[in-house]
């Protein structure tokens, strides 16, 4: 049976243009696609050298259109897989270790909506046979979500075909979903993700491995079974034709042995292309997750570095007052307890500026008691719009401590610490200034190298970890006039 029965031949030129459009829209796995095209091209060349040997006795058909259809089919698979991979929701559903029924149904919808439309396009648009990749889709569903959902997906995908009198599509797709799901239960998930469409290389590696030590290769088993299932579909379509109307099951029946082999091998290529695209994305997401965990570990280490540093300095302040002013020491101890309670509880990386200011108030109360209200004065110029902006936790306390210890403490008469915040468009600026002795007019990098205190270096490094090059950290200090520390980063509202 020719694939062109009942089809108009006037639109044959649609194939190459469609392939170019689809191939140009797909970028992430261009090497994979080119390798498959290369294999088909080599096989096509062999067919052209031995046309008589490669024909069935009863074979007829438009062989050029079939080759174009196979190439476009690879492009369709690559484009659909790449388009689905762009959705964050699809990524979460696809790579979830455990899915609820609702999540599996949502994932099934991502497959079925566009690909059922592809089946409908194949049944209504002349000669655009490559739009129908329902066979490969059912296999993917079986491998990824199991036999029950794959059977359901196969039934839905067969609806347009059954509507156009291809009545064997529904039972065949259901049986295909059961077979693919059973195969998926037998094969490990990592082996499914690593399945490759580079069939020529897979066979070569399989032969080399089995010559040394014979064993069962599940990837080769997958490749072989997918090809066998495609052969079964072609056999059913060829041997159970409709006597009076359209064919009962769609399949590419070429009548040419060499070309039919390409049809059988195209199915595992399409499955492999989709898995290759998604596996590349899976590896990329894993690398991003590892990077995120590394940054969190680094940030946690920096956070732990602040706490003992702050505690050591505060206890020194309390110790200096225990004998001379026990009541003040007791008050400071209560303030310290409040601070430690806030430090020891689990808190987020970011907190609203309002909470950060409340935390620093307790610290400043301790320092005011220690220095005296006449020697340490605190002024605040806080923009109310910034109070709900999220800032890194324990951001201001190290800077305030640096101003007091390195700027005001050396002065006999003390001085003033000024806290400012303002909102500039989508960025927030926070400043800690003092009118102390100053540290010299050096850039932040120089201060960091010279070791102007753990707190200053820690804040700068945390900003680099959290915001990268979107954060600005500047220190301007004039001897005898004071120091200004300015921080600017994106304003994210809580």
N, C-alpha and C positions, 0 to 999 in steps of 0.2 A: 504494500500500500504506500503510495506516495504521500508525503506530507503536504502536498499542494492540492489534494482533492478538495473541491468545493471552495478553494481560495482564489482570489484574483491575483494575477501576476503583474499587475501594472505598477505596484509599489515596491518592487524589489530594491530599488535604489535607496529606500529608507534605511536599510541596515547599516551601511558604512557611516552615514551621517550620525545615526543614533549612537553607534559605538564611539565615534569621536567625541560626541557630547558627553556621554557617560564617563568615558575614560578621562576626559579633561576635568570632570568634577571630582575625581577621586585622586587623592594625593598620598595618604598615609601608607598604602601598601603598593606603590607603583612597581617596586621590584618583584613582589609576589605576582602581580598581574602580568608583568612582562615575561616572567618565567613560564607561566601557563601559556601565554600566547606563543612563546618560543616553542614549547612542546607541541602545540597544535600545528604550528607552521612546519615543523620538521615532519610530523606525521602526514600533513597534507602534501609535502614534497614527495614523500615516499609513495603516497597514493598516486600522484601524478606520474611517477616513473613506472608503476606497475598497475595501470587501470584495469586491464583485462583480468589479471590474477585476483584483484581485490573485489570483483563484483560478484554479487549473488547471481544465480542463474536467472531469477525473475526480476532483478533489480532495475528500477528506474528512479529518476528524481533529479531535482535541481541541486547539484552538488555544491555549486558556488554559494547558493543561498544558505545551505546548511552550514557551511564553514563560517559564513558571516554570522549566522544565528548563534553558533557556539561562541564566537568571539564577543558578540554583543552580550551574550548571557554572562560571561565573565565580568564584563563591565557593569551590567545591572547588579550582579551580586556585590561587587566592590562598592558601587555607589550607594546601594541600600545599607550595607553594613557600616559604611563610613557615616552616612546620614544618621542612622540610629545611634551610633557611638557619640554623636555630638550632644545628645540629650543627657543631662545630669541625672534625671529620674531613671532613664533606661540604664545608665551605668550602675546606679545603686541597686536596681532590681536584678541586673544581670550578674553582678559580682557578689551578691548577698550570699553568705554561707547557708543561711536558713531563711526560707520565705514562707509567709503565711499564704493561705489560699487567695486572699484578696490581692496580695502582691504578685503571686504567680499569674492571676487573671489579668492584672494590669500589664505585666510583662508580655503575656500572650497577645494583648491588644496591640502593643507596639509592633509585633510581627504581622498580625493578621490584617490590620487596616490597610497598609500599603500593598502587601503582597496579594491579598484577595483582589484588590483593584488591578494588580498585574495580571491575574488570571482572567479577569473580565476584559482587560485590554487585549489579551491574546485571542479571546473568543470573538471579539468584535472588530479588531483592526487587522486588515489583511497583511499577512506575512510578517507581523511583528511577534513571532513566536517566542523570542527571548524574554519577553516581559513576564512569562510564566515560569517562576522558579519555585512553584509550590512543592515539588518533589523534594528538592534540597531543603526547603524550609521545614517540612515535616521531620526530616532527618535531624536537623539542628534542634528542633523542639524536643525530639526524643532523647538526644544526647544531653541536653541542658536541663530539661524540666521533668523528664520521665514519661512513661508510656501513656498514662491516663490523659495528661494534658496534651501530649502529642497527638493522640487519637482525636481529641476534641478539636485541636487546631487543624488537623487534616480534614475533618468533616466541614469545618467552616470554610477552609480554602477550596473545597470541592463544590461549594454552592453555585458559583457562576458557571462551572463546567456542567453540573447537573441541569442547570437552567437551560443550557444549550444542548441538552439531550446526550451528554456524555455520562451515562448512568453508572458506569463502572468506576467513575472517579471517587465516589463516596466510599464504597467498600474497600477499594484499593488504598486510598489515603489512610483509612482507619487501620487497616492491616499494616501499612507501612509505619504508622506511628507506634504501633505495638512492637514491631520488630526493632525500630530504631531505639525506642525506650528500653527494651530488653538489652540491646547492645550497650546503651549508656550505663546500665546498672553493672554490666560486666567489666567495663573499662574505667580505670581511675580518672578522676576529674583532671588531674595534671596531664595525663596522656591525651585527654580530649583537647585541652587548650594547646598542647604542643603539636597537634595534628597539622601536618604541612601539606600544601598543594603541590610541593615540588616532588612530583611522583617519580621522576627519573632519578633524583638523588635518593629518595626513600628506598627504592628498589635496590639501588647500588649499595647503600649502607646495610640493608637487610641481607643481601647476598654475602657481603663481607663478614658480617657478624655470625651468620649461620654456618658459614664454611668453617669458622674457628670453633664455635660452640653452638650447636643447634638449640633453639628455644622458640617459644611463642612470642611473636612481636605483635602487641595489640594494635599498634598504629597501622601496621601492614594489614592486620585483620580488619580494621575499620575500613581501610582503603578498598580491600577486596570485597567486603560485604556490601558497601555502598554501590560499587560497580555491579555486583550481582543483582542487587535490588533494581538498579536501572535496567539491567538485561531482562529481569522479570517483567518490568513494566512494558518494555518494548515487545516482549513475547506475547503478553496478554493483548496489547493493542493490535498486534499483527494477526493473532490467531482467533480472536473473538471480535471480528468486525461486525458492524451493523449491516444488515442486508438491504435495508430500504432507506436509511437516512444517514446522518453524520456519524462519525466514528464514536464508539462507546467509551474510549479512553485515549487521552492525548499522549502521544509519544513521538519522538523523531525516528520514523522508520525510513531509512535511506535506501535500502536495497543494495547497498555497496558495503562489503565487509570491512574494508579499511576505514571508511567514513563512519560506519556504525561503531567501530572500536573507539573512535574519537568521541562519539556521543556517550558511550558507556563511561569513558574516563573523564568526561567533562563534569559529571555529577560530583565525584569526590573533589575535583578542583574547586567547584563552586562552594562546597561545604568548607574546604580548607581555606579559601580566601576569606570567608566571613570569620572563621575562627582565628585566622592570622591577624586580621584587623583588630578584633576584640582582645586578643591576647597581647598585642602590642600596647593597647590602651591599658589593659590590666597591669602589665609590667610598669608602665609609666605611673599609674596611680599608686602602685606599691612603692615605687621610688619616692614619690611625693610624700606618702605617708611616713616612710622612714626618715625623710628629711624633716618632716614636721615633728616627729617624735624626738629626733636629735636636737632640734631647736628647743623643744619643751624641756628636755633633760638639761640642756645648757642653761636655760632660763631658770629652771628650778635650782640648779647649782648656784647661780648668781643670787637667787632669792635667799638661799640658805646662808650665803656669805654675808648678807646684810644683817640678818637677825642677831648672830652672836656679836658682830661688830657694834651694833646699836646697844645691845644689852650691856656689853662691857663698859661703854662710855657712860650709860645711865647709872649703873651701879657705882661707878666712881663718883658721880655727882651726889648720890645718896649718902655714900660713905663719908663724904666731906662734911655732912650736916648732922650726922647721928649724934655726936657729942654736944655740939654747940646749940643746935635747934632741933630737938627731937620731934616736936610737933610738925615742923615743916618736913622733916624726914619721913614722918608717917604719912603726911599728905602726898609726898612724892611717891611713896611706896604704893599708895592706892592708885595714883596715876599710872605708875609702871605696871601694876596689875592689869589695868584696863588695856594698856598697850600690848602686853604679852598675850592677853586673851584674844585680842584682834590678830596678833601675829600667828598664834598657834592654831586658830581655827582654819578650816579649809576655805580658801578664798580664790576667786577667779583671778586670771591674769590681769584683767581690766576691772576697774571700779569707777563709779561716777566721781567726778572731781569733788562733789559735796562730801562723800565719804572720806576721800583722801584728806581733805581739809580738816575734817573732824578728828582724824587720826593724828594729824600734825599738831592740832590744838593741845592734845594731851602732852605731847613731847615739849611743846613750847612752854606750857604751864610748868613743867619740871624745870626747864632751863631758866625761866623767869624767877622761880623760887631760888634757884641756885645762885644766879647772878645778882638778883635784886631788881625790883621794878624800876629803880632809878637808873640802872646800868644797861638793862636789856629791854628795849621797846620793840613792839611788833605792830606793824601797819599792814593793812590789807586793802588792795584795790582790785576787787574781784568783779568781773563782769557777770551779772546774773545769768546771762545766756550760756555761760560755760559750766554752770554747776552740774548739769546732767551729761556733760561730755565725758566719755569713757577715757580714762588715763591709766597707764600702767600702775599697778598697786605698789605702794611704798616708793613713790617717785619723789615726793618733795622732802621727806624727812632727811635723807642723806645730804641734800643740797643745803637745807637749813642748818644741819649740823656742821657742814663745812664752813658756812658763813660765820657761825658762832665761834667755832674752834680756831679757824685760821684768820678770820677777819676781826671779830670783836673781842675775843678773849685777850689778845695781846695788848689791847688798849686799856689804859687806866680808867677812863671815863665810860667805857662800854660803847654802845651805839644802838643802831636801829636795823632791824630786819624787815624788809618790805616784800610782801607777796603780791604778785600781779597776775591777772589772767585777762585775755581778751580774745574775741572771736573775729577772725579775718576771713570772711567767705566760708570756705569749707576746711579751714585750718584753724587750729587753736594755738595760741602763744602763752606760755607760762614763764614767768620771770621770778627769780629769787635774787634780791639785791641787798647789799649792806653798805654801811659807810665806815667800814673798818680800815685796817692798815693796808689791805690789798695784797695781791700776790704777784704783781708785775703784769705788764701787758703782754701775755703770751696766749697763743691759740690753745684750743681744747686739746689738740693732739700733743702739744708740748707739756701741758699739765698732766696728761695721762702718762707720758713717758717719765716725767720727773716724780710721779707718785704723790700727787697732791691729796692723797687719802683714798681709802677703799671706796667710799661712797660715791665720789665724783666719777671714778673710773667705772664703777659698777653701773651707774645710771646711764652713762654714755654707751656702754656695751649692750645693755638691755634695750635701749632705743634702736641700736643697729640690728639686734636680733628680731625685734617686733616690727619695725617699720622699714628697715633697709635704708635706701637712699631717699625715702620720703620724709625722714626726720632730720631736723637741724638742731645741733647742740653747739652753742657758742658761749665762750667765757671772755669777758672784757674786765680787766682789773687795772686800776691806776694806783700806784703806791701812795699811801696816805689818804686816798679818797674813797676807796672801797672797791667792791667786786660785783659784777652783774653776770648771772648765769641765765641764759635765755634758751628755752626749748620750744620747738615748733614741730607739730606733726598733724596728720589728718584728723579732723574732728568727727568722731563717730558718736552719735547720741545713743544713750542706753535705752 
